[in-house]
Amino acid sequence: AVLLGLSILAIDFELSAPSARRILRAVRKQKQKKQKHRSTQSTPSIDKSLYETDGTMSISRTNHLVYIHTPKTGGSSVENSALFDDARSHHAVGGHFDVQYMTLNAQERGIDNFVKAAHIRHPCSRFISAYAYLTSDICNPGDKLWANEHIGNLSLDDFILKLEREQSLTGKAHLRPLHHWLFHPDGTFGLDVALCQESWNESLDVLGEYLGSDRIPKELYSSHSLQNAHNSCAELRPEARQAIERVYAMDYCIFGFASEPKKECQQMKEAPEVFTERYASCVARFGP
């Protein structure tokens, strides 16, 4: 059997070798088909009125890309890049929207065949980054008011313990679990590919396999930098790290994250169907 994912919660998902091979072949064919389509076809004329249906979302009609910007995963670097220059000529680009909202009426809007991608990040690193942002001078006034009310002078370790007691606070965009952004209400994974923040340059290469490598702005490579000085997961108290694992249990389970963040990114090799199957199994264990 092929081990598709292993979380710290000891959730294993096994497929027979033939099933695993079929999935991997499907992924390769999908990538090749999309890359060939984009590299050999000239860009058709775009109905400019369709840009009005995109609001401020990160949707490029020239590059055929719907990018779901999950908070604290490096998405700002992507949405601020030249990938969305065509969109910026019609409207502002920015904000956090889930995949269900971004793809509403996809066929009518002409985006049903666009590549749907997002960056994901290890829950512990992502929580540390969210805390650092919310308690920094760079967060916006609305986030600052929220942080003053709900975080105050709490340390990072103490705040995650509070978050576990008051899990309604994970409704805050920067603290919302990854799966809330990336799955449809029926439990279907909404992406063609999950990109890993920890493997930044490799993630751009993978995105280039879908869009065409010539479409990825060169300045995006190695351009992603941390805006705050972050602690590492290893520096947290054991009880704080365990609380993160409980609060974000579904993310650990679905995406197969290990206890400690790693640079390797198995998730970029997974077919969307794998995440859909994991979601069902994880919901059965932890609830939605």
PyMOL commands that set and color helices and strands:
alter all, ss='L'
color gray80, all
select helices_A, chain A and resi 17-40+48-54+75-79+82-88+99-102+106-109+123-134+141-150+156-165+167-171+173-175+178-182+197-211+213-215+218-220+233-235+238-247+249-255+266-269+272-286
alter helices_A, ss='H'
color red, helices_A
select strands_A, chain A and resi 2-6+12-15+59-60+65-68+115-120+193-196
alter strands_A, ss='S'
color yellow, strands_A
deselect
rebuild
show_as cartoon
